[in-house]
Amino acid sequence: MGTSLSAARLKAVTTVGSALVVAVAPFPALAPGEFDNFCFDFTADTGAASIASTTWIASFDPGNTAASDANSQARVITASVATSVYVRSPIHFTLQAWAGQFSVATIGGFPPSAVGGTYHLAAWVSLSDTRILVLTASVPCLAS
């Protein structure tokens, strides 16, 4: 994956039956027209299983503003499964390789009308052992 990766660490997500949804800390804000790669780390919860497929869903919340986006799902450009990612250290600015079970998506292309609103992202993963895990996080849209 790219060198500009925002990574969210997981809380424990283990379930039998329907998918349990866990919210993690917000991702960094994006400005209109910007793109970035976002990643959820499912490693702790996959055990011996692997991620068979992933789907990302985006919704938009204007909050108490006039912000709008009539096509929030179009902000999910790509979604893929990865077994390794490179993350830039915020301390030394060096690249670190992480191995594990990741769901990665390119998000962006927010319209100017979305400034002040928040995108809510949900990553669904289907595991090789038939479990389904879901993580959610938000991405504020701020003016550049």
N, CA, C and O atoms as a DFTB+ gen file, in Angstrom:
576 C
 N C O
     1  1       0.846      -1.177       0.000
     2  2       0.000       0.000       0.000
     3  2       0.886       1.233       0.000
     4  3       2.112       1.136       0.054
     5  1       0.247       2.389      -0.061
     6  2       0.969       3.641      -0.134
     7  2       1.617       4.030       1.172
     8  3       1.461       3.353       2.189
     9  1       2.340       5.119       1.133
    10  2       3.051       5.571       2.317
    11  2       2.209       6.484       3.183
    12  3       2.604       6.786       4.309
    13  1       1.070       6.931       2.702
    14  2       0.219       7.820       3.481
    15  2      -0.971       7.017       3.988
    16  3      -2.059       7.079       3.415
    17  1      -0.763       6.270       5.052
    18  2      -1.792       5.361       5.543
    19  2      -2.206       5.752       6.945
    20  3      -1.372       5.830       7.847
    21  1      -3.493       5.997       7.128
    22  2      -4.022       6.267       8.452
    23  2      -4.509       4.948       9.014
    24  3      -5.363       4.305       8.405
    25  1      -3.995       4.526      10.153
    26  2      -4.327       3.204      10.681
    27  2      -5.096       3.311      11.980
    28  3      -4.740       4.092      12.862
    29  1      -6.143       2.530      12.091
    30  2      -6.902       2.461      13.336
    31  2      -6.672       1.094      13.946
    32  3      -6.829       0.080      13.265
    33  1      -6.304       1.046      15.213
    34  2      -6.137      -0.224      15.919
    35  2      -7.498      -0.697      16.392
    36  3      -8.395       0.106      16.650
    37  1      -7.640      -1.989      16.502
    38  2      -8.917      -2.588      16.875
    39  2      -9.108      -2.707      18.356
    40  3      -8.153      -2.755      19.133
    41  1     -10.355      -2.754      18.728
    42  2     -10.753      -3.265      20.023
    43  2     -11.137      -4.711      19.755
    44  3     -11.338      -5.085      18.599
    45  1     -11.243      -5.527      20.785
    46  2     -11.587      -6.931      20.583
    47  2     -12.966      -7.058      19.941
    48  3     -13.940      -6.486      20.431
    49  1     -13.042      -7.794      18.869
    50  2     -14.302      -8.016      18.165
    51  2     -14.403      -9.504      17.898
    52  3     -13.787     -10.014      16.962
    53  1     -15.171     -10.198      18.708
    54  2     -15.381     -11.622      18.501
    55  2     -16.856     -11.886      18.713
    56  3     -17.424     -11.480      19.727
    57  1     -17.474     -12.559      17.773
    58  2     -18.898     -12.786      17.885
    59  2     -19.300     -14.080      17.219
    60  3     -18.660     -14.537      16.272
    61  1     -20.360     -14.657      17.720
    62  2     -20.996     -15.790      17.073
    63  2     -22.368     -15.288      16.658
    64  3     -23.078     -14.694      17.469
    65  1     -22.745     -15.511      15.433
    66  2     -24.025     -15.004      14.958
    67  2     -23.833     -13.728      14.181
    68  3     -22.890     -13.604      13.399
    69  1     -24.738     -12.763      14.395
    70  2     -24.677     -11.532      13.610
    71  2     -23.431     -10.723      13.958
    72  3     -22.852     -10.870      15.035
    73  1     -23.040      -9.876      13.027
    74  2     -21.815      -9.101      13.172
    75  2     -21.934      -8.078      14.287
    76  3     -22.954      -7.400      14.411
    77  1     -20.898      -7.968      15.093
    78  2     -20.796      -6.963      16.128
    79  2     -20.091      -5.758      15.510
    80  3     -19.069      -5.916      14.843
    81  1     -20.618      -4.574      15.722
    82  2     -20.025      -3.369      15.155
    83  2     -19.267      -2.638      16.251
    84  3     -19.819      -2.360      17.316
    85  1     -18.005      -2.330      15.992
    86  2     -17.167      -1.633      16.959
    87  2     -16.693      -0.324      16.334
    88  3     -16.190      -0.309      15.210
    89  1     -16.856       0.766      17.066
    90  2     -16.387       2.070      16.596
    91  2     -15.004       2.330      17.174
    92  3     -14.761       2.074      18.353
    93  1     -14.108       2.832      16.355
    94  2     -12.757       3.172      16.794
    95  2     -12.572       4.682      16.699
    96  3     -13.460       5.386      16.219
    97  1     -11.443       5.178      17.145
    98  2     -11.167       6.616      17.133
    99  2     -11.274       7.176      15.717
   100  3     -11.003       6.474      14.743
   101  1     -11.671       8.443      15.608
   102  2     -11.804       9.043      14.264
   103  2     -10.479       9.053      13.503
   104  3      -9.399       9.139      14.086
   105  1     -10.605       8.962      12.185
   106  2      -9.453       9.130      11.306
   107  2      -9.150      10.624      11.186
   108  3      -9.992      11.450      11.536
   109  1      -7.955      10.982      10.696
   110  2      -7.645      12.398      10.462
   111  2      -8.574      13.001       9.411
   112  3      -9.058      12.300       8.522
   113  1      -8.814      14.295       9.521
   114  2      -9.703      15.001       8.601
   115  2      -9.119      15.059       7.188
   116  3      -7.903      15.020       6.994
   117  1     -10.021      15.152       6.211
   118  2      -9.639      15.374       4.814
   119  2     -10.309      16.653       4.333
   120  3     -11.403      16.995       4.781
   121  1      -9.656      17.351       3.427
   122  2     -10.228      18.534       2.791
   123  2     -10.871      18.120       1.471
   124  3     -10.545      17.059       0.939
   125  1     -11.768      18.926       0.938
   126  2     -12.367      18.606      -0.359
   127  2     -11.292      18.375      -1.413
   128  3     -10.310      19.114      -1.492
   129  1     -11.491      17.348      -2.214
   130  2     -10.554      17.039      -3.296
   131  2      -9.366      16.190      -2.887
   132  3      -8.669      15.674      -3.761
   133  1      -9.104      16.024      -1.601
   134  2      -7.982      15.193      -1.144
   135  2      -8.381      13.719      -1.117
   136  3      -9.561      13.378      -1.045
   137  1      -7.366      12.854      -1.178
   138  2      -7.554      11.405      -1.091
   139  2      -6.533      10.855      -0.110
   140  3      -5.436      11.398       0.017
   141  1      -6.890       9.775       0.587
   142  2      -5.944       9.121       1.480
   143  2      -6.335       7.655       1.595
   144  3      -7.470       7.276       1.303
   145  1      -5.379       6.837       2.024
   146  2      -5.645       5.423       2.286
   147  2      -5.943       5.267       3.767
   148  3      -5.206       5.775       4.612
   149  1      -7.020       4.566       4.079
   150  2      -7.420       4.311       5.453
   151  2      -7.424       2.814       5.683
   152  3      -7.719       2.034       4.777
   153  1      -7.091       2.414       6.916
   154  2      -6.896       0.999       7.200
   155  2      -7.499       0.618       8.540
   156  3      -7.359       1.340       9.527
   157  1      -8.169      -0.522       8.563
   158  2      -8.595      -1.135       9.807
   159  2      -7.777      -2.405       9.992
   160  3      -7.617      -3.192       9.059
   161  1      -7.261      -2.598      11.198
   162  2      -6.437      -3.755      11.511
   163  2      -7.299      -4.795      12.225
   164  3      -7.671      -4.607      13.384
   165  1      -7.612      -5.881      11.541
   166  2      -8.437      -6.949      12.105
   167  2      -7.598      -8.105      12.659
   168  3      -8.155      -9.132      13.048
   169  1      -6.289      -7.958      12.699
   170  2      -5.375      -9.045      13.059
   171  2      -5.722      -9.718      14.384
   172  3      -5.748     -10.947      14.462
   173  1      -5.985      -8.942      15.410
   174  2      -6.234      -9.509      16.738
   175  2      -7.477     -10.392      16.789
   176  3      -7.597     -11.253      17.660
   177  1      -8.394     -10.178      15.862
   178  2      -9.664     -10.885      15.921
   179  2      -9.839     -11.973      14.881
   180  3     -10.828     -12.704      14.922
   181  1      -8.912     -12.099      13.957
   182  2      -9.072     -13.123      12.927
   183  2      -8.589     -14.486      13.393
   184  3      -9.061     -15.506      12.891
   185  1      -7.662     -14.529      14.340
   186  2      -7.132     -15.811      14.804
   187  2      -6.487     -16.555      13.643
   188  3      -5.682     -15.983      12.909
   189  1      -6.838     -17.835      13.472
   190  2      -6.274     -18.641      12.386
   191  2      -6.961     -18.360      11.053
   192  3      -6.501     -18.829      10.013
   193  1      -8.056     -17.600      11.072
   194  2      -8.783     -17.281       9.836
   195  2      -8.075     -16.158       9.079
   196  3      -7.171     -15.505       9.603
   197  1      -8.499     -15.955       7.859
   198  2      -8.000     -14.837       7.062
   199  2      -9.198     -14.076       6.500
   200  3     -10.311     -14.598       6.458
   201  1      -8.964     -12.861       6.076
   202  2     -10.038     -12.063       5.480
   203  2     -10.243     -12.540       4.051
   204  3      -9.322     -12.500       3.234
   205  1     -11.457     -12.992       3.756
   206  2     -11.790     -13.467       2.410
   207  2     -12.237     -12.316       1.518
   208  3     -11.932     -12.299       0.326
   209  1     -12.961     -11.350       2.091
   210  2     -13.420     -10.202       1.300
   211  2     -13.720      -9.038       2.232
   212  3     -13.900      -9.217       3.436
   213  1     -13.772      -7.847       1.654
   214  2     -14.077      -6.648       2.434
   215  2     -14.950      -5.710       1.620
   216  3     -14.854      -5.646       0.395
   217  1     -15.797      -4.989       2.326
   218  2     -16.658      -3.972       1.726
   219  2     -16.661      -2.761       2.648
   220  3     -16.782      -2.896       3.865
   221  1     -16.528      -1.583       2.058
   222  2     -16.595      -0.351       2.837
   223  2     -17.868       0.401       2.466
   224  3     -18.252       0.458       1.298
   225  1     -18.516       0.975       3.474
   226  2     -19.730       1.752       3.271
   227  2     -19.495       3.131       3.870
   228  3     -18.956       3.254       4.970
   229  1     -19.903       4.172       3.138
   230  2     -19.750       5.548       3.611
   231  2     -21.117       6.215       3.698
   232  3     -21.948       6.084       2.799
   233  1     -21.333       6.929       4.793
   234  2     -22.531       7.756       4.929
   235  2     -22.075       9.143       5.367
   236  3     -20.949       9.313       5.835
   237  1     -22.947      10.126       5.215
   238  2     -22.572      11.506       5.503
   239  2     -23.511      12.096       6.544
   240  3     -24.729      11.929       6.470
   241  1     -22.922      12.791       7.521
   242  2     -23.689      13.473       8.566
   243  2     -23.316      14.953       8.536
   244  3     -22.172      15.302       8.828
   245  1     -24.261      15.829       8.189
   246  2     -23.931      17.262       8.147
   247  2     -23.792      17.885       9.526
   248  3     -23.287      19.000       9.652
   249  1     -24.235      17.175      10.568
   250  2     -24.189      17.765      11.905
   251  2     -25.117      18.962      11.958
   252  3     -26.210      18.927      11.394
   253  1     -24.700      20.002      12.619
   254  2     -25.504      21.227      12.722
   255  2     -25.069      22.262      11.701
   256  3     -25.088      23.461      11.977
   257  1     -24.673      21.792      10.508
   258  2     -24.199      22.708       9.471
   259  2     -25.066      22.538       8.224
   260  3     -25.953      21.687       8.178
   261  1     -24.796      23.351       7.232
   262  2     -25.487      23.245       5.946
   263  2     -24.731      22.324       4.989
   264  3     -25.052      22.267       3.802
   265  1     -23.736      21.610       5.493
   266  2     -22.924      20.717       4.660
   267  2     -23.804      19.650       4.012
   268  3     -24.824      19.243       4.568
   269  1     -23.388      19.205       2.821
   270  2     -24.174      18.169       2.138
   271  2     -23.297      17.356       1.202
   272  3     -22.282      17.833       0.696
   273  1     -23.712      16.126       0.986
   274  2     -23.108      15.236      -0.006
   275  2     -24.184      14.225      -0.406
   276  3     -24.512      13.320       0.360
   277  1     -24.719      14.386      -1.591
   278  2     -25.812      13.532      -2.061
   279  2     -25.346      12.143      -2.464
   280  3     -26.175      11.255      -2.661
   281  1     -24.037      11.931      -2.591
   282  2     -23.529      10.637      -3.037
   283  2     -22.325      10.221      -2.191
   284  3     -21.221      10.064      -2.713
   285  1     -22.534      10.045      -0.907
   286  2     -21.423       9.759       0.010
   287  2     -20.711       8.447      -0.315
   288  3     -19.504       8.344      -0.094
   289  1     -21.417       7.447      -0.829
   290  2     -20.774       6.162      -1.139
   291  2     -19.718       6.311      -2.235
   292  3     -18.782       5.515      -2.302
   293  1     -19.861       7.321      -3.089
   294  2     -18.879       7.559      -4.155
   295  2     -17.524       7.985      -3.596
   296  3     -16.548       8.025      -4.344
   297  1     -17.433       8.305      -2.307
   298  2     -16.161       8.718      -1.694
   299  2     -15.281       7.518      -1.367
   300  3     -14.104       7.683      -1.047
   301  1     -15.846       6.298      -1.444
   302  2     -15.052       5.071      -1.301
   303  2     -14.559       4.725      -2.705
   304  3     -15.325       4.231      -3.533
   305  1     -13.295       4.983      -2.965
   306  2     -12.728       4.810      -4.303
   307  2     -12.357       3.343      -4.548
   308  3     -12.713       2.773      -5.579
   309  1     -11.649       2.746      -3.607
   310  2     -11.283       1.326      -3.692
   311  2     -11.343       0.728      -2.303
   312  3     -11.238       1.440      -1.305
   313  1     -11.513      -0.585      -2.242
   314  2     -11.438      -1.317      -0.974
   315  2     -10.762      -2.644      -1.259
   316  3     -11.086      -3.313      -2.240
   317  1      -9.826      -3.024      -0.405
   318  2      -9.103      -4.274      -0.645
   319  2      -8.617      -4.881       0.667
   320  3      -8.564      -4.217       1.702
   321  1      -8.270      -6.147       0.592
   322  2      -7.698      -6.897       1.707
   323  2      -6.182      -6.846       1.560
   324  3      -5.659      -6.964       0.452
   325  1      -5.478      -6.672       2.674
   326  2      -4.012      -6.670       2.642
   327  2      -3.483      -7.476       3.830
   328  3      -4.074      -7.481       4.909
   329  1      -2.355      -8.158       3.605
   330  2      -1.708      -8.886       4.697
   331  2      -0.466      -8.150       5.191
   332  3       0.187      -8.592       6.137
   333  1      -0.145      -7.041       4.558
   334  2       0.913      -6.170       5.067
   335  2       0.643      -4.749       4.586
   336  3       0.123      -4.537       3.491
   337  1       1.001      -3.789       5.418
   338  2       0.867      -2.381       5.078
   339  2       2.110      -1.654       5.567
   340  3       2.802      -2.117       6.474
   341  1       2.379      -0.521       4.959
   342  2       3.470       0.340       5.400
   343  2       2.862       1.576       6.026
   344  3       2.017       2.241       5.425
   345  1       3.299       1.882       7.245
   346  2       2.780       3.012       7.996
   347  2       3.934       3.940       8.342
   348  3       4.983       3.496       8.808
   349  1       3.729       5.238       8.110
   350  2       4.768       6.210       8.433
   351  2       4.697       6.542       9.918
   352  3       3.644       6.934      10.419
   353  1       5.810       6.387      10.617
   354  2       5.892       6.683      12.044
   355  2       5.692       8.180      12.263
   356  3       6.355       8.989      11.614
   357  1       4.774       8.567      13.179
   358  2       4.597       9.995      13.457
   359  2       5.757      10.586      14.249
   360  3       5.880      11.806      14.355
   361  1       6.607       9.729      14.804
   362  2       7.737      10.201      15.610
   363  2       8.986      10.398      14.754
   364  3       9.595      11.468      14.776
   365  1       9.372       9.352      13.991
   366  2      10.606       9.404      13.210
   367  2      10.365       9.620      11.723
   368  3      11.318       9.822      10.970
   369  1       9.117       9.582      11.289
   370  2       8.730       9.745       9.889
   371  2       9.331       8.676       8.985
   372  3       9.480       8.884       7.780
   373  1       9.675       7.532       9.569
   374  2      10.180       6.414       8.783
   375  2       9.031       5.459       8.496
   376  3       8.029       5.445       9.210
   377  1       9.187       4.656       7.436
   378  2       8.170       3.670       7.100
   379  2       8.375       2.414       7.933
   380  3       9.494       1.927       8.091
   381  1       7.266       1.899       8.463
   382  2       7.301       0.657       9.225
   383  2       6.378      -0.333       8.534
   384  3       5.258       0.016       8.160
   385  1       6.842      -1.567       8.362
   386  2       6.017      -2.610       7.761
   387  2       5.242      -3.315       8.864
   388  3       5.823      -3.752       9.857
   389  1       3.931      -3.424       8.688
   390  2       3.074      -4.155       9.615
   391  2       2.516      -5.355       8.877
   392  3       1.998      -5.216       7.769
   393  1       2.612      -6.526       9.474
   394  2       2.017      -7.734       8.906
   395  2       0.755      -8.053       9.688
   396  3       0.703      -7.832      10.898
   397  1      -0.264      -8.572       9.009
   398  2      -1.498      -8.924       9.694
   399  2      -2.653      -9.082       8.725
   400  3      -2.458      -9.427       7.560
   401  1      -3.849      -8.829       9.213
   402  2      -5.078      -8.927       8.424
   403  2      -5.734      -7.545       8.410
   404  3      -6.277      -7.094       9.418
   405  1      -5.676      -6.881       7.251
   406  2      -6.108      -5.491       7.139
   407  2      -7.181      -5.324       6.070
   408  3      -7.206      -6.039       5.068
   409  1      -8.056      -4.372       6.308
   410  2      -8.989      -3.907       5.298
   411  2      -8.597      -2.469       5.003
   412  3      -8.573      -1.627       5.900
   413  1      -8.287      -2.192       3.731
   414  2      -7.746      -0.890       3.332
   415  2      -8.647      -0.280       2.260
   416  3      -9.109      -0.975       1.355
   417  1      -8.889       1.015       2.372
   418  2      -9.689       1.701       1.349
   419  2      -9.081       3.055       1.036
   420  3      -8.519       3.718       1.907
   421  1      -9.203       3.451      -0.212
   422  2      -8.873       4.813      -0.617
   423  2     -10.170       5.606      -0.514
   424  3     -11.185       5.252      -1.113
   425  1     -10.111       6.683       0.258
   426  2     -11.276       7.518       0.524
   427  2     -10.946       8.936       0.084
   428  3      -9.820       9.395       0.272
   429  1     -11.916       9.636      -0.498
   430  2     -11.681      11.040      -0.817
   431  2     -12.544      11.559      -1.934
   432  3     -13.552      10.964      -2.315
   433  1     -12.108      12.703      -2.450
   434  2     -12.885      13.393      -3.469
   435  2     -14.118      14.055      -2.884
   436  3     -15.137      14.189      -3.561
   437  1     -14.025      14.475      -1.612
   438  2     -15.163      15.125      -0.973
   439  2     -15.494      16.407      -1.734
   440  3     -14.585      17.128      -2.145
   441  1     -16.771      16.700      -1.927
   442  2     -17.130      17.949      -2.601
   443  2     -16.987      19.141      -1.648
   444  3     -17.040      18.960      -0.432
   445  1     -16.807      20.350      -2.177
   446  2     -16.723      21.535      -1.304
   447  2     -17.962      21.703      -0.416
   448  3     -17.871      22.272       0.672
   449  1     -19.099      21.219      -0.868
   450  2     -20.332      21.339      -0.078
   451  2     -20.298      20.505       1.199
   452  3     -21.150      20.687       2.069
   453  1     -19.337      19.596       1.331
   454  2     -19.253      18.718       2.497
   455  2     -18.480      19.329       3.668
   456  3     -18.457      18.746       4.752
   457  1     -17.850      20.487       3.475
   458  2     -17.052      21.106       4.536
   459  2     -17.928      21.336       5.772
   460  3     -19.008      21.921       5.694
   461  1     -17.425      20.857       6.910
   462  2     -18.142      20.985       8.173
   463  2     -18.896      19.727       8.560
   464  3     -19.314      19.580       9.708
   465  1     -19.072      18.819       7.609
   466  2     -19.758      17.563       7.883
   467  2     -18.777      16.455       8.219
   468  3     -17.564      16.659       8.223
   469  1     -19.316      15.290       8.497
   470  2     -18.502      14.137       8.868
   471  2     -18.946      12.915       8.082
   472  3     -20.137      12.622       7.982
   473  1     -17.973      12.207       7.528
   474  2     -18.249      10.937       6.851
   475  2     -18.082       9.813       7.862
   476  3     -17.108       9.781       8.614
   477  1     -19.035       8.893       7.874
   478  2     -18.949       7.711       8.726
   479  2     -18.626       6.527       7.832
   480  3     -19.364       6.225       6.894
   481  1     -17.518       5.858       8.129
   482  2     -17.041       4.727       7.331
   483  2     -17.229       3.434       8.109
   484  3     -16.971       3.380       9.312
   485  1     -17.678       2.402       7.422
   486  2     -17.811       1.074       8.020
   487  2     -17.126       0.073       7.110
   488  3     -17.413       0.015       5.914
   489  1     -16.224      -0.714       7.671
   490  2     -15.549      -1.776       6.926
   491  2     -16.104      -3.107       7.398
   492  3     -16.009      -3.441       8.579
   493  1     -16.681      -3.865       6.484
   494  2     -17.196      -5.205       6.751
   495  2     -16.198      -6.186       6.186
   496  3     -15.785      -6.053       5.034
   497  1     -15.798      -7.172       6.977
   498  2     -14.928      -8.226       6.461
   499  2     -15.587      -9.580       6.682
   500  3     -16.143      -9.851       7.746
   501  1     -15.517     -10.416       5.665
   502  2     -15.949     -11.808       5.761
   503  2     -14.700     -12.641       5.926
   504  3     -13.762     -12.529       5.137
   505  1     -14.685     -13.480       6.955
   506  2     -13.508     -14.298       7.237
   507  2     -13.646     -15.686       6.637
   508  3     -14.749     -16.141       6.331
   509  1     -12.518     -16.346       6.476
   510  2     -12.495     -17.688       5.896
   511  2     -13.239     -18.703       6.766
   512  3     -13.619     -19.766       6.275
   513  1     -13.455     -18.395       8.054
   514  2     -14.198     -19.305       8.933
   515  2     -15.672     -18.910       9.050
   516  3     -16.368     -19.387       9.946
   517  1     -16.147     -18.052       8.165
   518  2     -17.535     -17.572       8.009
   519  2     -17.936     -16.461       8.968
   520  3     -19.062     -15.973       8.875
   521  1     -17.071     -16.035       9.888
   522  2     -17.416     -14.903      10.741
   523  2     -17.419     -13.620       9.928
   524  3     -16.740     -13.506       8.908
   525  1     -18.201     -12.655      10.404
   526  2     -18.225     -11.317       9.805
   527  2     -17.885     -10.328      10.911
   528  3     -18.487     -10.351      11.985
   529  1     -16.920      -9.462      10.641
   530  2     -16.511      -8.427      11.590
   531  2     -16.741      -7.066      10.947
   532  3     -16.610      -6.916       9.732
   533  1     -17.084      -6.078      11.765
   534  2     -17.341      -4.727      11.263
   535  2     -16.664      -3.711      12.179
   536  3     -16.794      -3.779      13.402
   537  1     -15.951      -2.781      11.583
   538  2     -15.390      -1.654      12.320
   539  2     -15.866      -0.366      11.676
   540  3     -16.018      -0.291      10.456
   541  1     -16.101       0.651      12.501
   542  2     -16.518       1.942      11.985
   543  2     -15.626       3.038      12.545
   544  3     -15.069       2.912      13.636
   545  1     -15.501       4.098      11.792
   546  2     -14.784       5.302      12.232
   547  2     -15.306       6.467      11.424
   548  3     -15.959       6.272      10.399
   549  1     -15.029       7.658      11.867
   550  2     -15.487       8.835      11.155
   551  2     -14.306       9.609      10.583
   552  3     -13.173       9.485      11.049
   553  1     -14.602      10.420       9.550
   554  2     -13.615      11.287       8.909
   555  2     -14.257      12.656       8.735
   556  3     -15.166      12.810       7.919
   557  1     -13.799      13.655       9.490
   558  2     -14.341      14.996       9.290
   559  2     -13.882      15.589       7.955
   560  3     -12.779      15.308       7.486
   561  1     -14.729      16.401       7.361
   562  2     -14.341      17.129       6.153
   563  2     -14.118      18.586       6.557
   564  3     -15.053      19.287       6.945
   565  1     -12.864      19.028       6.458
   566  2     -12.499      20.384       6.855
   567  2     -11.927      21.145       5.668
   568  3     -11.334      20.548       4.770
   569  1     -12.102      22.438       5.664
   570  2     -11.530      23.267       4.618
   571  2     -10.016      23.187       4.676
   572  3      -9.433      23.062       5.753
   573  1      -9.380      23.258       3.515
   574  2      -7.903      23.155       3.477
   575  2      -7.252      24.431       3.917
   576  3      -6.025      24.520       3.946
